[in-house]
């Protein structure tokens, strides 16, 4: 059996085994998720919160922006607090003060250290003890102590005022970048309190018969007894050992392999004289749309970052009332997905026809209809999210057309379904165009099948987000959300990109077909070996069992393994730009592929592993270290790759047109230098500053205004300005480049019409 077939069999085995593990873990999460009791009651039997209150409160949280305004269990945005940690800290402070007054007639801070330690021990015994009782009628209840009830009532009043428009908390709302009257209805604010309390209760209540909480003792708060578990520490060490072993094995394999010399390039560009088909020409509007969305995303990113230091005002303008932080951040993160996905969808449509040389009937019409549908979904979902955050919808209507509240799956359920429908239409169009290439078992058969398989996965796996219902337990919702964010984006788009680039380079005659087949299958195997099960590293502290820590730690380390030698890929790609004189036409597409490899190593690899081990993520989840990795990996890898693919396809669409190379050069260097500046001059230093704050005072403190709005952190946030400006200039260069192409295309068409009229005359 050939080495190629063995690799293909190994890839199929990895897919089957990985999804078996993922689904099995999902079943465990469903069984062991933090329960939502029928009622939280006082010792006298009075109900404080009901299950319906918690579930409706979750919908209220989603309607105000959910993850885009603070975070729950560490997942979400970074300016407002983590509501879980904030509630626990405030509840503990209230409990200790109430008890100190009752026993010693003094505030807690006035007591001796011995008495404080004694009360803290009593607090832990009260607050961590699991009192879930299952009744004969299958209802469940949790009984809360009298002191805890009083503390909860005190904290509830704080949140009722905070999410309303109480002028006493205006300064705090400004520090949190919250609009006045975030949740206008008092009844909704009371339900929101129920949900926030439940999230905090799950984070501090020990699992039955165990000495750690439903969230594996997250967030870190020694006063409450939330400290790292043994599994957190042990599996972190083993993940580092796995990483070292994996890198060693891959380097050994790479060094011992036979590397064929690159083929002699053709004398002329093999693609230069191939005219684009009507459907390929129609793809051009996808790329123009993507650039428009990219520029809008940059603009919204600047506004969102500005909120971190100027609160509700934007240079004196009350912008928060029109575009609240939760809206601008929603649009900023969602547009990142939209514009990058648009470039990749356009590439798929272009490359499918290029591979088969086949133009299906009505293909151009289908491409145009899909583009119109995507525009409707983008604009419609953005409008719905704005209306939802402004509280113009009721809770049910918000779920359907407004803001779902889950980061990267923010768009309302109707828009989500329509987007999935658009992806299925795209899959149908790609299938129709690529079918002849699938039937012809040529040399590139394995790579084409990998490409098509990734297209199927891209078309279908976005649907995993539909498994989250209106009242789905947050632990289950996070499980399915990361199927979309990690598997759909970080898994199958990675496979799609690997195979597309290989096919492009083979078509240009720059690499051998046999080498491309082996490289794509092996690279896909390596990426998916860690990438699929590695999804679980996002779920360490989301109400999942400790088995998630073990699986996630080991396989997320394996995710980093192939990135350790990706510099080799960058060097090889860089050399190809001068393989033949005609390669100058593809220079900047190749350069963006080089940038992709660089950011894969730095952003996804180095900065990704910074937050991957359980013990690291335990302290820094939801800090700016997460934003550091997100910006460097998402824009650095997927954004740069999207631009590279877009330029490659545009080269085929523009034929002999002379490109403005200066604009492309400016765009390339500005985007990369700007991204590096914002990451290393601002985001990473802020994250490290918060890291120290967590260790010294607990997680709640690192997310508090005392740290977020400290002079040091605000100065570091302002340090983003140079990088943001340079990056923005790069975006403008890219926009001007495409504007120049459009202007030249219109001019060429006008000239052709004039020449035709002149010839007839």
C-alpha positions in Angstrom: 0.0 0.0 0.0 1.4 3.4 -1.0 2.3 6.1 1.5 -0.4 8.3 0.1 -3.1 5.7 0.7 -1.9 5.1 4.2 -2.0 8.8 4.9 -5.6 9.0 3.5 -6.7 6.1 5.7 -5.0 7.7 8.7 -6.9 10.9 8.0 -10.3 9.1 7.8 -9.5 7.3 11.1 -8.6 10.6 12.8 -11.9 12.1 11.7 -13.9 9.1 12.9 -12.1 8.9 16.2 -12.1 12.6 16.9 -15.8 13.1 16.3 -16.5 10.0 18.4 -14.6 11.7 21.3 -16.3 15.0 20.7 -19.8 13.6 20.7 -19.0 11.4 23.7 -17.7 14.4 25.6 -20.9 16.3 24.5 -23.0 13.6 26.1 -21.0 13.9 29.3 -21.5 17.6 29.4 -25.2 17.2 28.9 -25.4 14.7 31.8 -23.1 16.7 34.1 -24.0 20.3 33.2 -24.7 22.7 36.1 -28.4 22.1 36.9 -31.0 24.9 36.8 -33.1 24.0 39.9 -36.8 24.4 39.8 -36.4 27.0 42.6 -33.8 28.7 44.8 -35.6 29.0 48.1 -35.0 30.4 51.6 -35.0 28.3 54.7 -38.7 29.3 55.3 -39.6 27.9 51.9 -40.0 31.3 50.1 -38.8 31.2 46.5 -36.0 33.7 45.6 -35.5 32.7 41.9 -37.4 30.1 39.8 -36.1 28.1 36.9 -38.3 30.2 34.6 -36.7 33.3 36.1 -33.2 32.0 35.2 -34.2 30.9 31.7 -35.9 34.2 30.9 -33.0 36.0 32.5 -30.7 34.3 30.0 -32.8 35.7 27.2 -32.6 39.2 28.7 -28.8 38.8 28.9 -28.7 37.7 25.3 -30.9 40.7 24.2 -28.6 43.3 25.7 -25.6 41.8 23.8 -24.7 38.8 25.9 -21.0 38.1 25.4 -20.5 41.6 23.9 -21.1 43.3 27.2 -18.8 41.7 29.8 -18.5 38.0 30.1 -20.0 34.9 31.8 -17.6 32.1 32.9 -14.8 34.1 31.2 -16.3 34.1 27.7 -17.2 37.5 26.2 -15.8 41.0 26.0 -13.3 42.7 28.2 -14.3 46.3 29.2 -17.3 45.4 31.5 -16.6 42.9 34.2 -17.0 39.2 34.1 -20.4 39.1 35.7 -19.7 35.7 37.3 -16.6 36.9 39.1 -18.1 40.3 39.9 -21.2 38.8 41.5 -19.2 36.3 43.6 -16.9 39.0 44.9 -19.8 41.4 45.7 -21.8 38.6 47.3 -18.8 37.5 49.4 -18.2 41.1 50.6 -21.8 41.5 51.5 -22.0 38.2 53.3 -18.9 38.9 55.3 -20.0 42.4 56.3 -23.5 41.2 57.3 -22.0 38.4 59.5 -19.4 40.8 61.0 -22.1 43.2 62.0 -24.2 40.5 63.4 -21.4 38.9 65.5 -19.0 41.7 66.3 -21.0 44.9 65.5 -18.2 45.9 63.2 -17.5 46.0 59.4 -15.5 43.1 58.1 -12.5 45.3 57.2 -12.2 46.5 60.8 -11.8 43.0 62.3 -8.6 41.4 63.3 -7.0 39.0 60.8 -7.9 36.0 63.0 -11.6 37.0 63.0 -11.5 37.7 59.3 -10.0 34.3 58.6 -12.7 32.6 60.8 -15.5 34.4 58.9 -14.0 33.6 55.6 -14.0 29.9 56.5 -17.7 30.1 57.5 -18.4 31.9 54.2 -16.8 29.0 52.2 -18.7 26.4 54.2 -22.0 28.2 53.4 -21.4 29.3 49.8 -19.6 26.2 48.4 -21.9 23.5 49.9 -24.2 21.9 47.4 -27.8 21.8 48.7 -29.5 20.6 45.5 -32.5 18.3 46.5 -34.5 16.2 44.1 -38.1 15.9 45.2 -40.5 13.0 44.6 -42.1 14.9 41.7 -38.7 15.3 40.0 -38.6 19.0 40.8 -35.3 20.3 42.3 -34.6 23.0 44.8 -31.7 24.7 46.4 -32.0 26.1 49.9 -30.0 29.2 50.7 -29.0 30.4 54.1 -30.6 33.5 55.6 -27.3 35.5 55.5 -26.8 34.5 51.8 -30.3 35.6 51.0 -29.7 39.0 52.5 -26.4 39.3 50.6 -28.1 38.3 47.3 -30.8 40.9 47.8 -28.1 43.6 48.4 -26.3 42.6 45.2 -29.5 42.3 43.2 -30.3 45.9 44.1 -26.9 47.0 42.7 -27.5 45.2 39.4 -31.1 46.5 39.1 -29.6 50.0 39.4 -26.6 49.3 37.1 -28.5 47.9 34.2 -31.1 50.6 34.6 -30.5 54.4 34.6 -29.8 55.2 38.3 -27.7 58.4 38.1 -25.7 57.2 41.2 -24.1 54.5 38.9 -23.6 56.6 35.8 -19.8 56.8 36.4 -19.6 53.0 36.7 -21.7 52.5 33.6 -19.4 54.8 31.7 -16.4 52.8 32.9 -18.1 49.6 31.8 -19.1 51.2 28.4 -22.7 50.6 29.1 -25.5 52.8 27.8 -28.0 54.4 30.1 -31.0 52.0 30.5 -29.2 49.0 29.2 -32.2 46.9 30.2 -35.2 49.2 30.3 -37.8 46.9 31.9 -37.6 46.4 35.7 -39.1 42.9 35.3 -36.4 42.0 32.8 -33.7 43.3 35.1 -35.0 41.1 37.9 -34.9 38.1 35.6 -31.4 39.1 34.5 -30.4 39.0 38.2 -31.7 35.4 38.4 -29.5 34.3 35.5 -26.4 36.2 36.7 -26.9 34.6 40.2 -27.2 31.1 38.6 -24.0 31.6 36.7 -22.2 32.6 40.0 -23.9 29.8 41.9 -22.6 27.2 39.4 -19.1 28.7 39.7 -18.9 28.4 43.5 -21.0 25.3 44.2 -19.1 22.1 44.5 -20.3 19.1 42.4 -22.0 16.4 44.5 -19.3 14.4 46.3 -16.4 16.4 45.0 -14.3 19.2 46.2 -14.4 21.4 43.2 -17.2 23.4 41.6 -19.2 22.9 38.4 -16.8 25.3 36.6 -13.7 23.4 38.0 -13.1 26.1 40.6 -13.0 29.0 38.1 -12.8 32.0 38.6 -9.7 32.2 40.8 -10.7 33.7 44.1 -8.8 32.3 47.1 -11.1 34.0 49.6 -13.9 31.8 48.3 -11.8 28.7 48.0 -11.6 28.8 44.3 -8.1 27.7 43.5 -6.6 25.5 40.7 -7.7 21.8 40.9 -5.1 19.0 40.7 -6.3 18.0 37.3 -5.8 21.5 36.1 -2.1 21.4 37.1 -1.3 17.8 36.1 -2.8 18.0 32.6 -1.1 21.4 32.0 2.3 19.8 32.7 1.5 16.8 30.5 0.3 19.2 27.7 3.7 20.8 27.7 5.4 17.4 27.5 3.1 16.5 24.7 4.0 19.7 22.8 7.7 19.0 23.1 7.4 15.4 22.1 5.1 16.3 19.2 7.5 19.0 17.9 10.4 16.6 18.2 8.6 13.9 16.3 7.5 16.2 13.5 10.9 17.7 13.1 12.4 14.2 13.0 9.8 13.2 10.4 10.4 16.3 8.4 14.2 15.9 8.4 14.1 12.2 7.5 11.7 12.7 4.6 12.7 12.9 1.0 12.2 16.5 -0.4 11.9 16.6 -4.1 13.4 19.6 -5.9 10.9 22.1 -7.2 10.0 21.7 -10.9 11.3 24.0 -13.5 8.7 26.7 -14.0 7.1 27.2 -17.4 8.4 29.8 -19.7 5.1 31.6 -19.6 2.3 32.0 -17.1 0.1 28.8 -17.4 -3.0 30.8 -16.4 -2.4 34.0 -18.3 -4.2 33.1 -21.5 -7.2 31.4 -19.8 -10.2 33.7 -20.0 -12.5 33.7 -16.9 -16.0 32.2 -17.3 -19.1 34.3 -16.8 -19.6 32.9 -13.3 -16.0 33.6 -12.4 -16.4 37.2 -13.6 -19.5 37.4 -11.3 -17.3 36.4 -8.4 -15.5 39.8 -8.6 -18.3 41.5 -6.7 -17.6 39.2 -3.8 -14.1 40.5 -3.4 -15.2 44.2 -3.7 -17.9 43.5 -1.1 -15.3 41.8 1.2 -13.1 44.9 1.0 -16.0 47.2 1.9 -16.8 45.0 4.9 -13.2 45.0 5.9 -13.0 48.8 5.9 -16.2 49.0 7.9 -14.8 46.4 10.4 -11.6 48.5 10.8 -13.7 51.7 11.5 -15.8 49.9 14.1 -12.7 48.4 15.7 -11.4 51.8 16.3 -14.6 53.0 17.9 -14.8 49.8 20.1 -11.2 50.3 21.3 -11.9 53.9 22.1 -14.8 52.9 24.4 -12.2 51.3 26.7 -10.8 54.7 27.6 -13.5 57.2 26.9 -16.6 55.3 28.2 -19.9 56.3 26.7 -18.6 59.4 24.8 -16.6 59.5 21.6 -14.6 62.7 21.6 -17.4 64.4 23.5 -20.2 63.0 21.4 -22.8 60.7 23.2 -22.2 58.0 20.7 -23.1 55.2 23.1 -26.8 56.1 22.9 -26.8 55.6 19.1 -24.1 52.9 18.8 -23.5 51.2 22.2 -20.3 49.3 22.8 -22.1 46.0 22.7 -23.3 46.9 19.1 -20.0 48.1 17.8 -18.2 45.1 19.2 -20.8 42.8 17.8 -20.4 44.3 14.4 -16.6 44.4 14.6 -16.3 40.6 15.4 -19.1 39.6 13.1 -17.8 41.5 10.1 -14.4 39.8 10.6 -16.2 36.5 10.0 -18.3 38.0 7.2 -15.6 39.6 5.1 -13.1 36.7 5.5 -15.8 34.1 4.7 -16.8 36.2 1.7 -13.3 36.0 0.2 -13.1 32.3 0.8 -16.6 31.7 -0.6 -15.6 33.7 -3.7 -12.4 31.7 -4.0 -14.3 28.5 -3.8 -16.7 29.5 -6.6 -13.7 30.7 -8.7 -11.5 27.7 -8.2 -14.2 25.1 -8.7 -14.7 26.2 -12.3 -11.0 26.7 -12.8 -10.3 23.1 -11.8 -12.9 21.5 -14.0 -13.0 23.9 -16.9 -16.8 23.5 -16.7 -19.4 26.2 -16.6 -22.7 24.7 -15.4 -26.0 26.1 -16.8 -27.3 29.1 -14.7 -24.1 29.1 -12.7 -23.6 32.9 -13.1 -27.2 33.5 -12.0 -26.7 31.3 -9.0 -23.5 33.2 -8.1 -25.4 36.5 -8.4 -28.3 35.3 -6.3 -26.0 34.0 -3.6 -24.2 37.4 -3.4 -27.5 39.2 -3.1 -28.6 36.8 -0.4 -25.4 37.3 1.6 -25.7 41.1 1.4 -29.3 40.8 2.8 -28.1 38.5 5.6 -25.2 40.8 6.5 -27.2 44.0 6.5 -30.4 42.5 8.0 -28.5 40.8 10.9 -26.6 44.0 11.7 -29.9 46.0 11.8 -31.5 43.3 14.0 -28.6 43.3 16.4 -28.8 47.1 16.8 -32.6 46.9 17.4 -32.2 44.1 19.8 -29.5 45.8 22.0 -31.7 49.0 21.9 -34.4 46.8 23.5 -36.9 47.5 20.6 -37.9 43.8 20.5 -39.5 41.6 23.0 -37.4 38.6 24.2 -38.9 36.1 21.7 -38.6 38.5 18.7 -35.1 39.3 19.7 -34.2 35.6 19.6 -35.6 35.4 16.1 -34.4 38.7 14.5 -32.2 40.5 17.0 -29.2 39.5 19.0 -28.6 36.0 20.2 -25.9 37.1 22.6 -23.3 34.4 21.8 -20.0 35.7 20.4 -19.5 35.0 16.7 -23.1 33.6 16.5 -24.7 36.9 17.5 -27.1 37.2 14.6 -30.8 36.3 15.3 -32.0 32.8 14.6 -33.8 33.7 11.3 -30.7 35.4 10.0 -28.6 32.4 11.2 -30.9 30.0 9.2 -30.7 32.2 6.1 -26.9 32.2 6.4 -26.8 28.5 6.6 -29.1 28.4 3.6 -26.7 30.6 1.7 -23.8 28.3 2.6 -25.8 25.3 1.3 -26.5 27.2 -2.0 -22.7 27.9 -2.2 -22.0 24.2 -1.7 -24.5 23.4 -4.5 -22.8 25.8 -6.8 -19.3 24.5 -6.0 -20.5 20.9 -6.5 -22.0 21.7 -9.9 -18.8 23.4 -11.1 -16.3 20.9 -9.6 -18.2 17.7 -10.4 -16.2 16.9 -13.7 -12.9 17.3 -11.8 -14.2 14.8 -9.2 -15.1 12.3 -11.8 -11.8 12.6 -13.6 -9.3 10.7 -11.4 -6.3 12.7 -12.4 -3.1 13.2 -10.5 -4.6 15.9 -8.4 -7.5 13.7 -7.3 -6.6 13.5 -3.6 -6.2 17.2 -3.2 -9.4 18.0 -5.1 -11.3 15.6 -2.9 -9.8 17.2 0.3 -10.9 20.6 -1.1 -14.4 19.4 -1.9 -14.7 17.6 1.5 -13.8 20.8 3.3 -16.4 22.6 1.2 -19.0 20.2 2.4 -17.9 20.7 6.0 -18.0 24.5 5.6 -21.5 24.2 4.1 -22.8 22.0 6.9 -20.9 22.7 10.1 -22.2 26.2 10.5 -25.5 24.4 11.3 -24.1 23.2 14.6 -25.1 26.6 16.0 -28.7 25.7 15.5 -28.5 23.1 18.2 -28.5 26.0 20.7 -32.2 26.7 21.5 -33.9 29.6 23.2 -33.4 28.2 26.7 -30.4 25.8 26.2 -28.3 25.4 29.3 -25.2 27.7 29.0 -22.8 24.7 29.3 -24.4 23.0 26.3 -24.7 26.3 24.4 -20.9 26.8 24.8 -20.2 23.3 23.5 -22.1 23.9 20.3 -20.9 27.5 19.9 -17.3 26.2 19.8 -18.2 23.7 17.2 -18.9 26.6 15.0 -16.1 28.9 16.1 -13.4 26.3 16.3 -14.4 23.5 14.0 -16.0 25.6 11.2 -13.5 28.4 11.2 -10.3 27.1 12.7 -10.6 23.5 11.4 -12.3 23.1 8.0 -11.4 26.6 6.7 -7.8 25.6 7.4 -8.2 22.5 5.4 -9.9 24.4 2.6 -7.1 26.9 2.5 -4.3 24.3 2.5 -5.8 22.5 -0.5 -6.6 25.7 -2.4 -3.1 27.0 -2.1 -1.6 23.7 -3.1 -3.9 23.5 -6.2 -3.0 27.1 -7.2 0.8 26.4 -6.9 0.4 23.1 -8.9 -1.5 25.0 -11.6 1.3 27.5 -11.8 3.8 24.7 -12.1 5.6 25.7 -9.0 5.3 22.4 -7.1 5.0 18.8 -8.2 1.6 17.1 -8.2 2.8 14.2 -6.1 4.4 16.5 -3.6 1.2 18.5 -3.3 -0.9 15.4 -2.7 1.3 14.1 0.0 1.7 17.6 1.6 -2.0 18.3 1.7 -3.0 15.0 3.1 -0.3 15.0 5.7 -0.8 18.6 6.7 -4.6 18.0 7.0 -4.0 14.9 9.1 -1.7 16.8 11.4 -3.9 19.8 11.8 -7.1 17.8 12.4 -5.3 15.4 14.8 -5.1 18.2 17.3 -7.6 20.6 15.9 -10.8 18.6 16.3 -10.5 17.4 19.9 -8.5 20.5 20.7 -11.8 22.4 20.5 -12.3 21.2 24.1 -9.7 23.6 25.4 -12.3 26.3 25.2 -14.6 24.4 27.6 -12.3 23.9 30.6 -14.5 26.2 32.8 -17.9 26.2 31.2 -19.7 23.7 33.4 -18.0 20.7 31.7 -16.6 17.6 33.6 -12.9 17.4 34.3 -12.4 14.9 31.4 -12.6 18.0 29.2 -9.5 19.3 30.8 -7.6 16.2 30.0 -8.7 15.9 26.4 -8.4 19.6 25.7 -5.0 20.0 27.3 -3.3 17.2 25.3 -4.9 17.8 22.0 -4.7 21.6 22.1 -1.0 21.1 22.6 -0.9 19.0 19.4 -2.6 21.9 17.6 0.5 23.9 18.1 2.9 21.1 16.9 2.6 21.7 13.1 2.8 25.5 13.7 6.3 25.1 15.2 7.9 24.4 11.8 5.6 26.5 9.7 8.4 28.9 9.2 9.7 26.4 6.6 6.5 26.8 4.7 7.0 30.6 4.8 10.5 30.4 3.4 9.4 28.1 0.6 6.5 30.3 -0.3 8.8 33.4 -0.3 11.2 31.7 -2.7 8.4 31.0 -5.1 7.8 34.6 -5.8 10.9 34.7 -8.0 10.6 31.2 -9.5 10.0 32.7 -12.9 9.9 36.2 -14.4 6.1 36.0 -14.9 5.7 35.3 -11.1 5.9 39.0 -10.5 2.2 38.9 -11.4 1.5 36.9 -8.3 4.1 38.4 -6.0 1.7 40.0 -3.5 -0.6 37.1 -3.4 2.5 35.0 -2.5 3.6 37.6 0.0 0.2 37.4 1.8 0.6 33.6 2.0 4.0 34.3 3.6 2.4 36.6 6.1 -0.2 33.9 6.8 2.6 31.4 7.7 4.3 34.0 9.9 1.1 34.8 11.9 0.3 31.1 12.0 3.5 30.6 13.9 3.3 33.7 16.1 -0.4 34.4 16.5 -1.9 30.9 16.4 1.2 29.1 17.7 3.1 31.1 20.3 0.2 33.4 21.5 -2.2 30.5 21.2 -0.2 28.2 23.5 0.1 31.1 25.9 -3.6 30.6 26.7 -4.0 26.9 25.9 -2.7 25.0 29.0 -5.4 24.7 31.6 -3.3 26.3 34.3 -2.6 29.3 32.1 -6.2 29.7 31.0 -7.4 29.3 34.5 -5.8 32.7 35.4 -6.1 34.6 32.1 -9.3 33.5 30.4 -11.2 36.5 29.3 -8.3 38.9 29.8 -6.6 40.9 27.0 -4.3 37.9 26.5 -7.3 36.3 24.7 -7.7 39.4 22.5 -4.0 39.2 21.7 -4.3 35.7 20.4 -7.6 36.5 18.7 -6.3 39.5 16.7 -3.0 37.9 15.8 -4.5 34.6 14.7 -7.8 35.7 13.2 -6.6 38.7 11.2 -3.0 37.5 10.9 -3.9 34.0 9.6 -7.4 34.0 8.2 -7.4 37.7 7.2 -4.0 37.6 5.4 -4.9 34.3 3.8 -8.3 35.7 2.6 -6.5 38.7 1.0 -4.0 36.4 -0.6 -6.6 34.1 -2.1 -8.6 37.2 -3.3 -5.5 38.6 -5.0 -4.8 35.3 -6.7 -8.3 35.1 -8.1 -8.4 38.8 -9.0 -5.2 38.2 -11.1 -7.1 35.8 -13.2 -10.1 38.2 -13.5 -8.1 41.2 -14.6 -6.0 39.5 -17.3 -3.4 41.8 -18.8 -4.4 44.8 -16.7 -1.5 46.6 -15.0 -1.8 46.6 -11.3 -0.8 49.4 -9.0 2.0 47.6 -7.2 2.7 50.5 -4.9 -0.7 50.3 -3.4 -0.4 46.6 -2.8 3.1 47.1 -1.2 1.7 49.8 1.1 -1.2 47.6 2.0 0.9 44.6 2.8 3.4 46.3 5.0 0.9 48.6 6.7 -1.4 45.8 7.6 1.3 43.6 9.0 3.2 46.3 10.8 0.0 47.8 12.2 -1.2 44.4 13.4 2.1 43.7 15.1 2.1 47.1 16.8 -1.4 46.8 18.2 -0.7 43.3 19.5 2.7 43.9 21.0 2.5 47.5 22.0 -1.0 47.3 23.6 -3.0 44.1 23.8 -0.3 41.8 25.1 1.1 44.3 27.7 -2.5 45.0 29.0 -3.0 41.2 29.2 0.2 40.7 31.2 -0.7 43.6 33.5 -4.1 41.9 34.2 -2.3 38.6 34.7 -0.4 40.1 37.6 -3.6 41.6 39.0 -5.3 38.1 39.0 -2.5 36.4 40.8 -2.3 39.2 43.5 -6.0 39.9 44.1 -8.2 37.4 42.3 -9.8 37.3 38.8 -12.5 39.8 39.7 -9.9 42.5 40.3 -8.2 42.1 36.9 -11.6 42.9 35.3 -12.5 45.7 37.6 -12.3 49.5 36.8 -9.4 49.8 39.3 -7.3 47.9 36.7 -9.1 48.5 33.4 -9.1 52.2 34.0 -5.8 52.5 35.9 -3.4 55.1 34.4 -1.1 52.3 33.3 -3.7 50.3 31.4 -5.3 53.4 29.9 -1.9 54.5 28.6 -1.4 51.0 27.1 -4.8 51.2 25.5 -3.9 54.6 24.0 -0.7 52.9 22.7 -3.0 51.0 20.3 -3.4 54.2 18.3 -0.2 54.0 16.2 -0.8 50.4 15.3 -4.5 51.0 14.6 -3.7 54.0 12.4 -1.0 52.1 10.4 -3.4 49.1 10.1 -6.2 51.4 8.9 -4.0 53.0 6.3 -3.2 49.5 5.0 -7.0 48.8 4.7 -7.4 52.1 2.8 -4.5 51.1 0.5 -6.3 47.8 -0.2 -9.6 49.7 -0.9 -7.8 52.1 -3.2 -6.2 49.2 -5.0 -9.6 47.6 -5.8 -11.1 51.0 -6.7 -8.2 51.5 -9.2 -9.0 48.1 -10.7 -12.7 48.9 -11.0 -11.9 52.2 -12.6 -9.5 50.6 -15.1 -12.0 47.9 -15.9 -14.8 50.4 -16.6 -12.3 52.4 -18.7 -11.3 49.4 -20.7 -15.0 48.4 -21.3 -15.9 51.9 -22.3 -13.0 52.0 -24.7 -14.0 48.6 -26.2 -17.6 49.9 -26.8 -16.3 53.1 -28.4 -14.0 51.1 -30.7 -16.9 48.8 -31.7 -19.1 51.8 -32.5 -16.2 53.4 -34.5 -15.7 50.2 -36.4 -19.3 50.0 -37.4 -19.3 53.6 -38.5 
